[in-house]
Amino acid sequence: MPTFHIEMFEGRSVEQKRQLAAALTETTCKVLGVEPQSVDIVFHDVKPENWATAGKLWSDPR
């Protein structure tokens, strides 16, 4: 049972998440030969102040 945890900045719409879930599920089924019911996707919305790259918070000016 494949389970995907998707972490991304908050602000994506429900429709965008719906489309991403459908696309990931379809591709996973094709590649792994599993049924859609076995694919789980968990979205984690992260505030930019809780994510850093190269030692710098994304909420800080770039």
The first five atom37 places (N, CA, C, CB, O) and aatype in JSON, in Angstrom:
{
  "aatype": [12, 14, 16, 13, 8, 9, 6, 12, 13, 6, 7, 1, 15, 19, 6, 5, 11, 1, 5, 10, 0, 0, 0, 10, 16, 6, 16, 16, 4, 11, 19, 10, 7, 19, 6, 14, 5, 15, 19, 3, 9, 19, 13, 8, 3, 19, 11, 14, 6, 2, 17, 0, 16, 0, 7, 11, 10, 17, 15, 3, 14, 1],
  "atom_mask": [
    [1, 1, 1, 1, 1],
    [1, 1, 1, 1, 1],
    [1, 1, 1, 1, 1],
    [1, 1, 1, 1, 1],
    [1, 1, 1, 1, 1],
    [1, 1, 1, 1, 1],
    [1, 1, 1, 1, 1],
    [1, 1, 1, 1, 1],
    [1, 1, 1, 1, 1],
    [1, 1, 1, 1, 1],
    [1, 1, 1, 0, 1],
    [1, 1, 1, 1, 1],
    [1, 1, 1, 1, 1],
    [1, 1, 1, 1, 1],
    [1, 1, 1, 1, 1],
    [1, 1, 1, 1, 1],
    [1, 1, 1, 1, 1],
    [1, 1, 1, 1, 1],
    [1, 1, 1, 1, 1],
    [1, 1, 1, 1, 1],
    [1, 1, 1, 1, 1],
    [1, 1, 1, 1, 1],
    [1, 1, 1, 1, 1],
    [1, 1, 1, 1, 1],
    [1, 1, 1, 1, 1],
    [1, 1, 1, 1, 1],
    [1, 1, 1, 1, 1],
    [1, 1, 1, 1, 1],
    [1, 1, 1, 1, 1],
    [1, 1, 1, 1, 1],
    [1, 1, 1, 1, 1],
    [1, 1, 1, 1, 1],
    [1, 1, 1, 0, 1],
    [1, 1, 1, 1, 1],
    [1, 1, 1, 1, 1],
    [1, 1, 1, 1, 1],
    [1, 1, 1, 1, 1],
    [1, 1, 1, 1, 1],
    [1, 1, 1, 1, 1],
    [1, 1, 1, 1, 1],
    [1, 1, 1, 1, 1],
    [1, 1, 1, 1, 1],
    [1, 1, 1, 1, 1],
    [1, 1, 1, 1, 1],
    [1, 1, 1, 1, 1],
    [1, 1, 1, 1, 1],
    [1, 1, 1, 1, 1],
    [1, 1, 1, 1, 1],
    [1, 1, 1, 1, 1],
    [1, 1, 1, 1, 1],
    [1, 1, 1, 1, 1],
    [1, 1, 1, 1, 1],
    [1, 1, 1, 1, 1],
    [1, 1, 1, 1, 1],
    [1, 1, 1, 0, 1],
    [1, 1, 1, 1, 1],
    [1, 1, 1, 1, 1],
    [1, 1, 1, 1, 1],
    [1, 1, 1, 1, 1],
    [1, 1, 1, 1, 1],
    [1, 1, 1, 1, 1],
    [1, 1, 1, 1, 1]
  ],
  "atom_positions": [
    [[0.84, -1.17, 0.0], [0.0, 0.0, 0.0], [0.88, 1.23, 0.0], [-0.96, 0.0, 1.21], [1.41, 1.6, 1.05]],
    [[1.07, 1.88, -1.15], [1.89, 3.09, -1.18], [1.18, 4.25, -0.47], [2.2, 3.47, -2.64], [-0.01, 4.49, -0.65]],
    [[1.95, 4.95, 0.33], [1.46, 6.15, 1.01], [2.43, 7.29, 0.72], [1.32, 5.92, 2.55], [3.63, 7.17, 0.95]],
    [[1.9, 8.37, 0.21], [2.7, 9.55, -0.1], [2.4, 10.64, 0.91], [2.41, 10.05, -1.54], [1.25, 10.91, 1.24]],
    [[3.45, 11.27, 1.4], [3.32, 12.43, 2.27], [3.86, 13.62, 1.47], [4.1, 12.24, 3.64], [5.05, 13.68, 1.17]],
    [[3.0, 14.56, 1.14], [3.35, 15.71, 0.33], [3.43, 16.92, 1.24], [2.32, 15.94, -0.83], [2.43, 17.32, 1.84]],
    [[4.61, 17.51, 1.35], [4.79, 18.73, 2.12], [4.98, 19.88, 1.15], [5.99, 18.61, 3.1], [5.81, 19.82, 0.24]],
    [[4.19, 20.93, 1.35], [4.28, 22.1, 0.48], [3.78, 23.31, 1.25], [3.47, 21.89, -0.83], [3.09, 23.19, 2.26]],
    [[4.15, 24.47, 0.76], [3.67, 25.68, 1.4], [2.15, 25.74, 1.36], [4.27, 26.92, 0.73], [1.52, 25.31, 0.39]],
    [[1.59, 26.28, 2.42], [0.14, 26.44, 2.46], [-0.29, 27.4, 1.35], [-0.31, 26.96, 3.84], [0.51, 28.19, 0.85]],
    [[-1.54, 27.32, 0.99], [-2.08, 28.24, -0.01], [-2.6, 27.56, -1.26], [0.0, 0.0, 0.0], [-3.27, 28.19, -2.07]],
    [[-2.29, 26.27, -1.43], [-2.85, 25.58, -2.59], [-4.34, 25.36, -2.36], [-2.13, 24.21, -2.85], [-4.77, 25.14, -1.22]],
    [[-5.1, 25.42, -3.41], [-6.55, 25.25, -3.29], [-6.9, 23.76, -3.16], [-7.28, 25.87, -4.51], [-6.09, 22.89, -3.46]],
    [[-8.11, 23.52, -2.71], [-8.6, 22.14, -2.63], [-8.61, 21.53, -4.02], [-10.02, 22.09, -1.99], [-8.29, 20.35, -4.17]],
    [[-8.97, 22.29, -5.02], [-9.0, 21.77, -6.4], [-7.6, 21.37, -6.86], [-9.59, 22.82, -7.36], [-7.45, 20.34, -7.52]],
    [[-6.59, 22.15, -6.54], [-5.21, 21.79, -6.91], [-4.79, 20.49, -6.23], [-4.23, 22.92, -6.53], [-4.17, 19.63, -6.85]],
    [[-5.14, 20.35, -4.96], [-4.82, 19.11, -4.24], [-5.58, 17.93, -4.83], [-5.15, 19.25, -2.74], [-5.04, 16.83, -4.95]],
    [[-6.82, 18.16, -5.2], [-7.64, 17.1, -5.81], [-6.99, 16.63, -7.12], [-9.07, 17.62, -6.08], [-6.9, 15.42, -7.37]],
    [[-6.56, 17.58, -7.94], [-5.93, 17.23, -9.22], [-4.61, 16.5, -9.01], [-5.72, 18.47, -10.06], [-4.31, 15.54, -9.72]],
    [[-3.82, 16.96, -8.05], [-2.55, 16.31, -7.77], [-2.77, 14.89, -7.25], [-1.74, 17.12, -6.75], [-2.07, 13.96, -7.65]],
    [[-3.74, 14.73, -6.36], [-4.05, 13.4, -5.83], [-4.46, 12.44, -6.95], [-5.16, 13.49, -4.78], [-4.03, 11.29, -6.98]],
    [[-5.28, 12.92, -7.86], [-5.72, 12.08, -8.98], [-4.55, 11.7, -9.88], [-6.8, 12.81, -9.79], [-4.44, 10.54, -10.29]],
    [[-3.69, 12.66, -10.19], [-2.55, 12.38, -11.07], [-1.56, 11.42, -10.41], [-1.84, 13.69, -11.44], [-1.07, 10.5, -11.07]],
    [[-1.26, 11.63, -9.14], [-0.34, 10.73, -8.44], [-0.9, 9.32, -8.35], [-0.04, 11.26, -7.04], [-0.18, 8.34, -8.53]],
    [[-2.19, 9.23, -8.06], [-2.83, 7.92, -7.96], [-2.79, 7.19, -9.29], [-4.27, 8.06, -7.48], [-2.45, 6.01, -9.35]],
    [[-3.14, 7.89, -10.35], [-3.15, 7.27, -11.68], [-1.75, 6.75, -12.06], [-3.64, 8.27, -12.74], [-1.62, 5.63, -12.53]],
    [[-0.74, 7.57, -11.85], [0.63, 7.17, -12.2], [1.1, 6.01, -11.32], [1.58, 8.35, -12.07], [1.74, 5.08, -11.81]],
    [[0.8, 6.07, -10.04], [1.21, 5.0, -9.13], [0.59, 3.68, -9.54], [0.83, 5.34, -7.68], [1.25, 2.64, -9.53]],
    [[-0.67, 3.7, -9.9], [-1.35, 2.48, -10.33], [-0.71, 1.9, -11.6], [-2.84, 2.76, -10.58], [-0.53, 0.69, -11.7]],
    [[-0.38, 2.76, -12.55], [0.25, 2.31, -13.79], [1.62, 1.71, -13.52], [0.37, 3.47, -14.78], [1.94, 0.64, -14.04]],
    [[2.43, 2.39, -12.73], [3.82, 1.98, -12.52], [3.92, 0.77, -11.59], [4.63, 3.13, -11.95], [4.68, -0.16, -11.86]],
    [[3.15, 0.78, -10.51], [3.27, -0.28, -9.51], [2.26, -1.41, -9.68], [3.13, 0.3, -8.14], [2.37, -2.45, -9.03]],
    [[1.29, -1.2, -10.54], [0.29, -2.23, -10.77], [-0.62, -2.45, -9.56], [0.0, 0.0, 0.0], [-0.99, -3.59, -9.26]],
    [[-0.98, -1.37, -8.88], [-1.87, -1.49, -7.72], [-3.22, -0.85, -8.05], [-1.24, -0.82, -6.46], [-3.36, -0.12, -9.03]],
    [[-4.2, -1.13, -7.22], [-5.53, -0.55, -7.38], [-5.57, 0.83, -6.71], [-6.62, -1.48, -6.77], [-4.85, 1.07, -5.74]],
    [[-6.39, 1.73, -7.23], [-6.47, 3.07, -6.65], [-6.79, 3.08, -5.15], [-7.52, 3.88, -7.39], [-6.34, 3.96, -4.42]],
    [[-7.57, 2.1, -4.7], [-7.95, 2.04, -3.29], [-6.76, 1.81, -2.37], [-8.97, 0.96, -3.08], [-6.86, 2.01, -1.16]],
    [[-5.64, 1.38, -2.92], [-4.47, 1.1, -2.08], [-3.51, 2.28, -2.0], [-3.74, -0.12, -2.61], [-2.49, 2.2, -1.31]],
    [[-3.81, 3.37, -2.7], [-2.92, 4.53, -2.72], [-3.45, 5.59, -1.76], [-2.81, 5.1, -4.16], [-4.57, 6.07, -1.89]],
    [[-2.62, 5.95, -0.78], [-2.96, 7.01, 0.17], [-2.04, 8.2, -0.06], [-2.84, 6.51, 1.64], [-0.85, 8.04, -0.33]],
    [[-2.61, 9.4, 0.05], [-1.84, 10.64, -0.09], [-2.23, 11.55, 1.06], [-2.11, 11.33, -1.48], [-3.41, 11.81, 1.3]],
    [[-1.21, 12.02, 1.79], [-1.44, 12.92, 2.91], [-0.77, 14.25, 2.58], [-0.89, 12.31, 4.25], [0.43, 14.31, 2.33]],
    [[-1.55, 15.31, 2.59], [-1.02, 16.64, 2.32], [-0.69, 17.34, 3.64], [-2.02, 17.49, 1.5], [-1.51, 17.37, 4.56]],
    [[0.51, 17.89, 3.72], [0.94, 18.66, 4.88], [1.17, 20.1, 4.4], [2.24, 18.05, 5.54], [2.12, 20.36, 3.66]],
    [[0.31, 21.01, 4.83], [0.48, 22.42, 4.49], [1.42, 23.05, 5.52], [-0.9, 23.17, 4.45], [1.17, 22.99, 6.73]],
    [[2.49, 23.66, 5.03], [3.52, 24.21, 5.9], [3.59, 25.72, 5.7], [4.9, 23.55, 5.61], [3.6, 26.21, 4.57]],
    [[3.65, 26.45, 6.8], [3.83, 27.89, 6.71], [5.28, 28.18, 6.34], [3.45, 28.59, 8.05], [6.17, 27.46, 6.79]],
    [[5.53, 29.19, 5.53], [6.91, 29.5, 5.12], [7.87, 29.72, 6.29], [6.91, 30.73, 4.24], [9.06, 29.46, 6.16]],
    [[7.36, 30.2, 7.42], [8.26, 30.41, 8.57], [8.66, 29.09, 9.24], [7.59, 31.32, 9.59], [9.51, 29.08, 10.14]],
    [[8.06, 28.0, 8.79], [8.41, 26.68, 9.33], [9.23, 25.85, 8.35], [7.15, 25.93, 9.72], [9.36, 24.64, 8.52]],
    [[9.78, 26.49, 7.32], [10.55, 25.78, 6.31], [11.79, 26.61, 6.0], [9.7, 25.51, 5.0], [11.69, 27.82, 5.76]],
    [[12.93, 25.97, 6.0], [14.18, 26.67, 5.68], [14.95, 25.9, 4.63], [15.04, 26.85, 6.95], [14.92, 24.67, 4.6]],
    [[15.65, 26.62, 3.78], [16.55, 26.05, 2.79], [17.84, 26.83, 2.86], [15.93, 26.09, 1.35], [17.83, 28.06, 2.91]],
    [[18.94, 26.13, 2.86], [20.27, 26.76, 2.92], [20.39, 27.68, 4.14], [20.55, 27.55, 1.63], [21.05, 28.72, 4.08]],
    [[19.76, 27.28, 5.24], [19.88, 28.04, 6.47], [19.03, 29.29, 6.55], [0.0, 0.0, 0.0], [19.2, 30.1, 7.46]],
    [[18.1, 29.46, 5.6], [17.3, 30.66, 5.57], [15.81, 30.3, 5.5], [17.71, 31.56, 4.37], [15.38, 29.5, 4.67]],
    [[15.04, 30.92, 6.4], [13.59, 30.68, 6.38], [12.99, 31.24, 5.11], [12.91, 31.3, 7.62], [13.4, 32.29, 4.61]],
    [[12.0, 30.53, 4.59], [11.33, 31.0, 3.38], [10.51, 32.24, 3.64], [10.45, 29.92, 2.82], [10.17, 32.97, 2.71]],
    [[10.17, 32.5, 4.88], [9.42, 33.71, 5.21], [10.32, 34.96, 5.23], [8.73, 33.55, 6.57], [9.83, 36.08, 5.22]],
    [[11.64, 34.75, 5.26], [12.57, 35.89, 5.24], [12.7, 36.43, 3.81], [13.97, 35.46, 5.8], [12.55, 35.68, 2.84]],
    [[12.98, 37.71, 3.68], [13.15, 38.28, 2.34], [14.29, 37.55, 1.59], [13.46, 39.82, 2.43], [15.31, 37.19, 2.18]],
    [[14.09, 37.37, 0.33], [15.09, 36.66, -0.49], [15.87, 37.62, -1.32], [14.43, 35.63, -1.39], [16.76, 37.21, -2.07]]
  ]
}
